[in-house]
Amino acid sequence: MKIDSKIKVRDIAGEKVVIMQGRLGADLTRIIQLNGSSQWLLEQLADRDFEVADVVELLTSRYDVDCQTATADAMTWVEQLRENKMLVE
């Protein structure tokens, strides 16, 4: 899987967000606020193919978290990207 190249992180009023444009006349534009770890993961994984295991490795290398917790968090993060149509698979 890969982060969709159309996804761009913006700084709005000091908050990091992704603006998801809706299809003309069909959907409304959505703004997705990112926490620090989500922003960091997006930066680390931009422009490359990755698997959940790669997200786990990044989380355990940066944060003081065990592999089981990192795996659960990584799976949740990837699922949220899927739900928000931020991945190309």
Backbone torsions as a table, in degrees:
resi	resn	phi	psi	omega
1	MET	NA	164.2	-176.8
2	LYS	-150.4	147.0	174.2
3	ILE	-68.0	132.1	179.2
4	ASP	-58.0	130.0	-177.0
5	SER	-64.8	-15.6	178.0
6	LYS	-78.8	-11.5	-178.2
7	ILE	-77.3	122.3	178.8
8	LYS	-129.6	131.0	177.2
9	VAL	-84.9	131.7	179.8
10	ARG	-120.4	153.7	174.5
11	ASP	-104.2	114.0	178.7
12	ILE	-124.9	117.2	179.3
13	ALA	52.9	39.2	177.4
14	GLY	81.6	1.2	178.9
15	GLU	-108.8	140.5	175.6
16	LYS	-87.3	125.4	-176.6
17	VAL	-138.4	159.6	170.1
18	VAL	-115.5	129.2	178.5
19	ILE	-100.0	118.7	-178.9
20	MET	-102.4	112.0	180.0
21	GLN	-77.2	130.1	175.2
22	GLY	-79.6	163.7	175.5
23	ARG	-70.8	139.5	-177.5
24	LEU	-53.1	122.9	176.1
25	GLY	79.0	-1.3	-176.0
26	ALA	-118.1	-51.7	-175.3
27	ASP	-119.2	156.4	173.3
28	LEU	-88.4	154.4	175.1
29	THR	-70.3	138.0	178.9
30	ARG	-116.1	146.5	174.1
31	ILE	-115.1	125.7	-178.8
32	ILE	-110.5	117.2	178.9
33	GLN	-82.9	135.8	-178.4
34	LEU	-106.6	138.3	169.2
35	ASN	-84.3	174.1	-175.1
36	GLY	-58.8	-42.0	-178.2
37	SER	-70.8	-36.8	177.7
38	SER	-64.5	-43.2	178.0
39	GLN	-61.0	-45.6	-179.2
40	TRP	-62.3	-44.2	178.6
41	LEU	-61.7	-42.9	177.9
42	LEU	-59.4	-42.5	179.0
43	GLU	-63.6	-43.7	-177.6
44	GLN	-67.2	-31.9	-173.2
45	LEU	-103.2	1.3	179.5
46	ALA	-60.3	139.1	174.0
47	ASP	62.6	28.3	175.3
48	ARG	-148.4	151.1	174.0
49	ASP	-74.5	144.3	179.0
50	PHE	-151.1	163.7	175.8
51	GLU	-122.9	169.9	178.0
52	VAL	-55.9	-38.0	179.8
53	ALA	-59.0	-34.1	177.7
54	ASP	-67.5	-38.3	177.7
55	VAL	-65.6	-42.8	178.2
56	VAL	-58.9	-46.3	-179.9
57	GLU	-60.5	-43.5	178.0
58	LEU	-62.2	-45.0	-178.6
59	LEU	-63.1	-44.3	-178.2
60	THR	-71.8	-26.1	179.0
61	SER	-78.2	-25.2	-176.9
62	ARG	-100.4	-35.2	-173.9
63	TYR	-114.5	154.1	177.7
64	ASP	-83.2	80.4	-175.4
65	VAL	-140.7	142.7	179.8
66	ASP	-77.6	163.6	-175.6
67	CYS	-60.7	-39.3	-178.9
68	GLN	-64.1	-44.9	178.4
69	THR	-66.1	-43.3	179.6
70	ALA	-62.5	-38.0	178.9
71	THR	-65.2	-44.9	178.6
72	ALA	-62.4	-43.6	179.6
73	ASP	-65.6	-40.7	179.7
74	ALA	-64.0	-42.6	179.6
75	MET	-65.1	-40.1	177.4
76	THR	-64.0	-44.0	-179.0
77	TRP	-62.1	-46.7	179.8
78	VAL	-63.1	-41.0	179.1
79	GLU	-64.2	-37.5	177.1
80	GLN	-66.8	-37.5	175.0
81	LEU	-62.3	-43.0	178.2
82	ARG	-61.1	-48.3	-178.7
83	GLU	-59.5	-32.6	-179.3
84	ASN	-94.7	10.5	176.7
85	LYS	54.6	44.8	179.8
86	MET	-102.3	0.5	-178.4
87	LEU	-113.9	150.7	168.9
88	VAL	-113.8	122.3	-177.4
89	GLU	-120.1	NA	NA
